[in-house]
């Protein structure tokens, strides 16, 4: 799928720079998207920035089991030129 996350880096706060398989890249701000019990721990920025790109599902995952669909992340991507 073209929306798969290929690379990601923490920028600051709840913002992450992403590069997707389709070549798009930019910053996604997840500050307002961390709702529900599984995302509660990620309000702490230190916990939030301990994400990784899952090699099987090609999306962001966190230590506590939280993840976000790559299509969701792509739809919120602010493309940088």
N, C-alpha and C positions, 0 to 999 in steps of 0.2 A: 504494500500500500504506500502511496506517495506521501502520506502524512506521518509516516514513522519518524520518530525522533532519533537522529543519528548522533547528535552531540548536544551537550547542555553544560552551562556554567552559571553558578550563582552570581547575580549582579549586586544586589543589595536588598534588604528587606525581604519581601515576598516576590521579588522579580528574578526571572531566570532568562538568560539568553539561550535560544534554541536554534539548531539547524536541522531541518527536516529533509527527508529523502528527495522531495520534489525540488530541492535547492533553495527554498525560502529559508530565511533566517531573520531573527529579530528577538525582541524582548516580549515576554508574556508576564503580566502582572497578576498574580494569583491572590492578592490580598483579600479581595471580596469573594473569592471562590472557595475559601476554606470553611465550609459549613458542614455540619454533621459530626457525629461522634468520632469517626476515624480521623478527621482532619483537626480535631480540637488540639492535639499535641503540637501540631504544626504552626500554631499561632506563635510559638516560641521560635524566633528566627534561627537560633542555634540548631534546633531540631529540624526546621524546615530545610536548611541548607545541606543537610546530610542525605540528599537524594542521590539516586544513580539512574542511569539509563539501562533499563532491563534489556538484555541481549535477545530474549525470546519475543517479548511483546513490544519492544521498541518504543517505550514510553517511560515517563518518570515514575519511580517507585521510591517509597520511604521505608525506613527500618520498621515502622509500626504496622506495615501492611497496606498503607494508603497508596493509591495510584490514581492516575488520570488518563483517560483515553487520549491517544495521540490526535484524534480528530478534534476533540475538545480543545487541546492545547493549540493546535494549528488555527482553529477558528478565532482564538484570542491573541494571535501573534501580531505584534506591531512590527511590521517589516522595516528593516533598516537598509538604507541605500549604500 
